[in-house]
Amino acid sequence: MRIGLIADVHGNLSAFRAVMREMPRVEKIFCAGDLVGMCVRPKQVVRLVKRKKISCVLGDCDLAVITGSFERLSEEFKTACAWTRAKLDDETMKFLRGLPKKIETKIGGFKIMVVHGSPSDALYGRVSPEMPNESLSKILADVDADIVIIGHTHLQFFKMFFGKLVINPGSVGHPKDRNPNAGFAVLDLRGENPRVEIKRVKYPVEEEISLMKKESLPSSLASRLLYGW
């Protein structure tokens, strides 16, 4: 079985569409949170998620939009999330409120966990590629899963640690590794050992930036999209 993995779409419909076009044939897609909260087409992003039957968890920006509590966000993201909250209709808000903080399932004999941040802090935890093994071991110590899928840092990586495969597919809508191309991954569970393909796809970033400018969102957010930081 092949599974598509995405995270951190952040309302970027242009990037999301590009990823869906580039995604190979898969039996299921998981999203590790943050569907909304930066770019200006959150309703369309949620509609596409529902149409593709993507299984999503709640992200910290999703929660901020739902609750109107922006204290933990940077100033630019406070502005973007407040704009998003004001624009969303009841149907989209209801969908976001229904997202779980964690998905735990079993596919092809593998136990899989999906969270936005980390197993120890589903919304705000951070697992980075350079995290020391000692720190990672504490996070994974009590995790009853073979594969852990995360987001939040917007950095692509996968790592086998103490028999557990940790995967961050990167950000669809807002990469932070100086590469502006949208990120995603494919998890292949055909065979005894899982395999991961990390992928990137170019998308019309100028289209998103133009829409953000029309809505007077912070110019720094547009720069982030353009340069991938």
C-alpha positions in Angstrom: 0.0 0.0 0.0 1.2 3.5 -0.8 0.2 6.5 1.3 0.6 10.2 0.4 1.8 12.4 3.2 1.3 16.2 3.4 1.4 18.9 6.1 1.2 22.6 6.6 -0.9 23.7 3.6 -1.7 27.0 5.2 -4.4 28.1 2.8 -2.1 27.9 -0.2 -4.4 26.5 -2.8 -1.9 26.9 -5.7 0.7 24.8 -3.9 -1.9 22.3 -2.8 -3.3 21.8 -6.3 0.3 21.3 -7.6 1.0 18.6 -5.0 -2.3 16.8 -5.8 -1.4 16.8 -9.5 2.1 15.5 -8.7 1.0 12.9 -6.2 1.4 9.4 -7.6 -1.4 6.8 -7.2 -1.9 6.2 -3.5 -4.5 4.4 -1.5 -4.7 7.0 1.2 -3.4 10.5 2.1 -2.7 11.8 5.6 -2.2 15.5 6.5 -0.2 16.4 9.6 -2.2 19.6 10.3 -2.3 23.4 9.6 -4.7 23.5 6.6 -5.2 27.2 7.1 -3.7 30.3 8.6 -1.4 32.1 6.0 -2.6 32.3 2.4 -6.0 33.5 1.4 -8.0 30.5 0.0 -8.6 28.5 3.2 -12.2 27.5 2.2 -11.0 26.1 -1.1 -8.2 24.2 0.6 -10.7 22.6 3.0 -13.1 21.7 0.1 -10.2 20.0 -1.7 -9.3 18.1 1.4 -12.8 16.9 1.8 -13.1 15.9 -1.9 -9.9 13.9 -1.8 -11.0 12.3 1.5 -7.7 13.3 3.2 -7.4 12.3 6.8 -6.2 15.3 8.8 -5.2 16.2 12.3 -5.5 19.6 13.9 -2.6 22.1 13.7 -1.7 25.0 15.9 -2.8 27.6 13.3 -6.0 25.7 12.7 -6.7 25.9 16.5 -5.9 29.6 16.6 -8.4 30.2 13.8 -11.0 28.2 15.5 -10.6 29.8 18.9 -9.5 33.3 18.0 -6.6 32.9 20.5 -3.4 34.1 18.7 -1.0 34.6 21.7 1.4 31.9 20.6 1.8 33.1 17.1 4.2 35.6 15.6 2.8 39.0 14.7 2.5 38.3 11.0 0.8 35.0 11.6 -1.6 36.6 14.1 -2.7 38.9 11.3 -3.1 36.1 8.8 -5.0 33.9 11.2 -7.3 36.7 12.3 -8.0 37.4 8.6 -8.7 33.7 8.1 -11.0 33.5 11.1 -13.0 36.5 9.8 -13.4 35.0 6.3 -14.4 31.4 7.1 -17.9 30.2 6.8 -19.7 28.0 9.3 -19.2 24.8 7.3 -15.4 25.3 7.1 -15.2 26.2 10.8 -17.2 23.1 11.7 -14.8 20.9 9.7 -11.8 22.4 11.4 -13.4 22.0 14.9 -13.9 18.3 14.1 -10.3 17.6 13.4 -8.6 15.3 15.9 -5.3 16.1 17.6 -4.0 12.6 16.8 -4.7 9.8 14.4 -3.7 6.3 15.4 -4.3 3.5 12.9 -2.9 0.3 11.6 -2.1 -0.2 7.9 -0.4 -3.2 6.3 0.7 -4.5 9.7 2.3 -1.2 10.7 1.0 1.0 13.5 0.9 4.6 12.4 0.5 7.8 14.4 -0.2 11.2 12.9 0.2 14.4 14.9 1.0 18.0 14.0 3.9 18.7 16.4 5.2 15.7 18.3 3.8 12.6 20.1 4.5 14.3 23.4 3.0 17.7 22.4 0.5 17.2 19.5 0.1 20.9 18.7 3.2 22.7 19.6 6.0 20.1 19.8 8.9 20.3 17.4 11.0 17.5 16.0 13.7 18.8 13.8 16.2 16.9 11.5 19.1 17.8 13.7 17.4 16.9 17.0 19.9 15.1 19.3 19.1 11.4 19.8 18.7 11.9 23.5 15.9 14.4 23.0 14.3 12.2 20.3 14.4 9.2 22.5 12.4 11.0 25.2 9.7 12.0 22.7 9.4 8.5 21.3 9.9 6.5 24.5 6.2 5.7 25.2 5.0 5.8 21.6 3.1 2.7 20.5 3.6 3.1 16.8 6.0 1.9 14.1 5.6 5.1 12.0 5.2 8.6 13.3 4.1 11.3 10.8 4.6 14.9 11.9 4.6 18.5 10.6 4.9 22.0 12.2 8.5 22.7 11.5 8.0 22.8 7.7 11.2 20.9 7.2 11.3 17.6 5.2 13.1 14.6 6.7 12.7 11.0 7.6 14.7 9.1 10.2 14.6 5.6 11.6 15.2 5.7 15.4 14.9 2.8 17.8 12.8 0.9 15.4 10.4 3.8 14.7 10.2 5.6 11.4 9.7 9.4 11.9 8.6 11.3 8.8 8.0 15.0 8.2 6.7 15.4 4.6 7.6 19.1 4.7 5.2 22.0 4.0 2.9 22.1 1.1 2.2 25.8 1.5 5.1 27.4 3.3 8.5 25.5 3.0 11.2 26.8 5.4 14.4 25.3 3.9 15.2 28.0 1.4 13.4 26.0 -1.3 10.1 27.6 -2.2 8.7 24.5 -4.0 5.9 22.7 -2.3 6.8 19.6 -0.3 5.2 16.2 0.2 6.1 12.6 0.7 5.0 9.1 -0.3 5.2 6.2 2.2 5.4 2.7 0.6 4.3 -0.1 2.8 4.6 -2.8 0.2 7.2 -5.2 1.6 8.7 -6.0 4.9 10.3 -2.6 5.5 8.6 0.8 4.8 10.2 3.1 2.2 9.9 6.9 2.0 10.1 9.2 -1.0 10.6 12.9 -0.3 9.3 15.0 -3.1 9.1 18.7 -4.2 7.0 20.4 -6.9 7.1 23.8 -8.4 3.9 25.9 -8.3 2.8 29.4 -9.3 3.9 31.2 -6.1 3.3 34.6 -7.7 -0.4 33.7 -7.9 -0.6 33.3 -4.1 1.5 36.4 -3.5 -0.8 38.5 -5.7 -3.9 37.4 -3.8 -2.2 38.1 -0.4 -1.3 41.6 -1.5 -4.9 42.3 -2.5 -6.0 41.3 1.0 -3.2 43.5 2.5 -1.6 40.7 4.4 1.9 41.3 5.7 4.5 41.6 3.0 6.9 39.4 5.0 4.5 36.5 4.5 4.8 37.0 0.7 8.6 37.0 1.1 8.5 33.8 3.0 6.6 32.1 0.2 8.9 33.5 -2.5 12.2 32.5 -0.9 11.2 29.5 1.2 12.1 30.8 4.7 
